[in-house]
Structures are given as structure tokens and as C-alpha cells.
Amino acid sequence: MLQICSLDVSVDNKKLFENINLTINDNEIHVFMGPNGVGKSSIANVIIGNPNYKVKGKLIYNNEDITNLSIEERSKKGIYLISQTPIAIEGVTNAEMLRLAVSEKNKKPVNIFDFNKELESICDSLELDKSFIHKDINVGASGGERKKIELMHMWMLKPSLVILDEIDSGLDVDATKLVAKSIKEYQAKYKASIIIITHNSALINTFDNYFVHLFENSSLVKSGDKKLAKEILSKGFKELSNSFVISENDENE
């Protein structure tokens, strides 16, 4: 699915990460964790092709080098990001954007009846008012509604790699459960690979198995499974980082 090879990342001449190596296979869930400001969202932006980031190294997606491809080109190949704060786009409705995107993806006009029926069914599952289908993208929507609208887009576009950048941020308990349920159902149905950036356990605890990667000090410092996530959430980043240093010193003695 995705291979990150010897990746260095910088923005405005400031180095954010160096020598990141990571492989995400088909139908896997990977959780990115680390202190605030460490740059986890930057990794997400690099994967989708944000041109503001200077990159050295390679990104291989489905055996194709996508390092120099644009955001649009990567999106067409099935890479999709839901950001912490989805932006509003005036003048373009959700239905118009999705109809065009689905038509381009399938290389044929959409059947309007089937298209609307699927959209309405998705809104029901997300407990999202159907009026948003024909409203401008995220205009007049609350933070929680915007996250659901982005999930609606995901279900319609059917990407194979989904990046969730703190999608649970600002959601109450019930909304978090609903969002987590939707993501789990999507991953099970389409065998998608999912990257989750989060500080909280509510979302990731929805999944039975996942990989965890801890980022700190411009590096990927440790990878593991759900046990590592529990350790991070119980000890905190500082205590856990100190234990890494002690362990490394013990090994060198």
C-alpha cells in the first residue's frame, strides 16, 4: 500500500523530520502519536502531497513512486485526508463536488437516482441532516457536522488510504462513538488502510488490532502494537521517552 522511504521533511527551511521509514500494508490500521507540535499532521500533509513541505526520500503507493505527484493526482489514486478543521467552500455543494468526483473516478456519468439514494443512506448512518447534501461544502456546519460531512465524502469516494487527523478533536462522547463506528464499518467493508492521528483512546479502542508509531524530536522513535498505545496513554510522552533513554544507556553499558 504505502512505503515511506528515508523521508526528510522541512518547511520554511526548518527541518521537521529526518530518515522516516515506515510501511503500511493493505487493510491495516496505523496510529501516529506524539506530543503536541511534534509534526504528526505534517506527515499527513506530506502523504497527501501538500506543496508547502520540502521532501527528500520517497513515497511509494501501490508500487508507484508518488513523491512528485500533486494533491489532485494522489487523491485520484485513492488517498484521502480528513483534517482537524475541515474548511468551508462556498459556491460548491456537497452533491455537486461528489457527483463530479465520482464521475471522474468511474469514468462515466453517475446515475442520479442511485447517487442520491446512496448519499441519503450515508447521511442516515451518520445521523447527518440530509439538507447538507445540497448545501455548500461545510458552510453553516458545526465542527461535529463538518467531520460527518467529511466522512460522507469518504463513503462516496471510497479511498483505499484514509488519513484521520484528530477527527475526534472537539467531539463529545456520543459523536466520537458514532464516528468511530462509521470508520470501523468503512474499513471492514472496503479493506482500506487507515492512519489515525490522535491523543485519545476512545477512537483507537474501537479497533481490535492496530500498529502504533511514536514521533518525537524529529524522528520516529518507537513502533509497536496496541500495548504501546496503552503505555503512552498511561505514562505520558515524557516518562515514556525517559524510559527509552534509560533502556538505550543500559544496552550500551
N, C-alpha and C positions, 0 to 999 in steps of 0.2 A: 504493500500500500504506500507507505511514506518512509523514506530513508533520509535522515538529516546527517550529512557527512562533513565533519571537520568545519563546522559552521562558526564563523566570526560575525558578530553583528555590531554595528556602530550607527549612531545618529548624531548629526551636528558635531562630528569629529570626537564624539565621546564613545568609548568602547563599552558596550553593554554586556556582551558575551563573547567567549572565545572557546574554540575547539569543542563545540557541542556535537555529540554523536548519539543518535537515537533512531531506533527502528520501530515503526508502528505497523503491525500486520493487519490483514483483513479481519473485521469483526472483533476488534479489540478495543478496550476502554483504557485510556491513559489519563492520569490525573497529574496536573502540574501544580506544585505547591511551593511556597517560599514566602519570605517576609514581604510586606508592602514595599513597593518601589524597586523590587529586585529586577523587574523586567519581564515577568511572565507574559504579560499582554504583548510585549514586543515580539516574543517568539511567535505568538499567534499572528501578529501583523506580518511577520516575515513569511510565514507559511502561506498566507493568502496573497502575498505579493505587494504589500504597501511600498510604494516607491520612495518614501521618506527614509527608509532604512538602507544603509550600505551593507552589502553582504559579501563575504568571502566563503568559499566552500560550495557545497552542492545540496540541492533538494531534488530527490528522485521520487516521483509519484507514479505508481503503476508502471515501473520500469522506464519512465521517461524523465529526462532532465528538464525540470520546470523552473530552474533557478532564474532564468531571464524572461519568463513569461509574465504578462500583465495580470492584474487582478481579474479582469474580464475573462481572459483565457483560462486561468485557473478555475474560475467559477464554472465555466462551461464543462470543465473536466470533472466536476463534482466536489469541489472544496467549498465549504460554506461556514461562515463565521457569524455567531450571534454575540454582539459586543455587550459590554456592561450597560451602555447607554445608547440604545438604538436611536438613530437620528430620524427626524421628521422630514418628509419630502413632499412639498406642496406641488400640486398640479398633476400628480400621477396617482391614480388609485391603486389599491392592492390588486384588484381584479385585472386592471389594465397591464400592470407590470408582470403579474404572474401568467396571464394569457400569452403575452409576448415571449416570456422566458420559456414557458412550457412548449410553445410552438417551435421556437428555435431549437430546443433540446430534442424534440421528437421529429423535427424536420417536416412537419405537416401542421395544417391548421387544427386548432382544438375543436372538439365537439362541445358547443356552448352548454348544452343541457347537461352532459356528463361532467363538464368542468364546474358548473355552478353547484351541482349535486355534491361533488366531492368537497368543494370548499365549504358548503354548509355543514356537511358531516364532520369536517375537521373542526369547525367553529363549535359545534355541539360538544365534541370530545374535550375541547379546551375551555369550555364554559366561557366562550368569547361571543359577544353580541354580533349577530350576523350583519349588522349595519356597517361594520368595519370593512366588509368585503368591498364595498363601493365608496369607501372614504379614502381620502389621500393618505399615503403611507405614514402611519404613526401620528398623523395630525389629530390633535384633540384627545389623544390616548394617554392614560396614566402610565407610570413606569411598569406596573404589572401587566397592563394591557399591551404595552409595546413588546414585552417579552413573549406574550402569547401570539401576537401578530407575527413575530419573527419565527416562532415555531410553526405557525400556519404556513409561512413561506417554505420552511424546511420540508414539511409534509408534502407540499405540492411539487417542489423542485427535486426532491428525492436525492440529495447529495450522498456520496459514498464516504466522505470525510467531513465530520461536523465538529467545529470548534466552539465550545461554550465558555465564553469569558465572563466568569462570575455571573452567570444567568440567574443565580439565586439571590444576588445582591438586591436588597430593598423589598424582597417578597416576604409576606407573612407566612406562617406555618402552613396554612391550607393551600396557598398559591404555590409554595415550594413543593408540596406533595403532588399537586396536580401537574406541575411542570416536570418533576422527576418521573412521574408515571408516563407522561407523554414521551419523554426521551427514551425511557426503557422500552416502551412498546415500539417506537420507531427503530431502535437498534435491533430488537428481536425480529422485526418484520423484514427489514432491508439489509440485515447483517452489516450495518455500517460501522466504520471505525469512529470512535468519539474521543476527543480531547476535552477534558474538563479542567478549567482553571477555577480554583475555589479555595477558601479558607475554612469552610464549614463541612460538617459531616452529614448533614441532612440529605443532601443531594447524592453524594457518593455512596452512602449506606444503602441506597436503593438497589445498587448493583451487587451481584454476588461475587464477581471476580473482576479485578482491575489492577493495572500497574500504576505505581506512584513514582514521581520524579521530583526530587527536592532541588530547587535552584537557589544559589546564594553566591555572593562575591564573584559575579561574572561567570559562574560555572554551574554545570550540573554536578552536584556534589554527591548525590546518592540516589539509587533507584531500588525499588523493591515492590512488594505487593501491598495488599490492604493492611497488613500488620504495620508497615512503615507509616501509613496514614494515621493509624490509631496512635502510634508512638509520637508522631508530630503533634497531633491534636491534644494528647495528654501532657506531653513535656514542654511543648512550645519550641520554636525555632532556635532560640538562644541556647537552651540547655542541650538540645539535641546536637547542635553544631559543636558545642564544647566536648561532648562525648565522642564526636568524630575525631577531634584533635587529639584527645587523650588516647584513643584507640590507635591512631597513627603513630603517636610517640612511643606507645608501648611496643608496637611492632618493630620500631627502629632500634629499640634498646637490645 
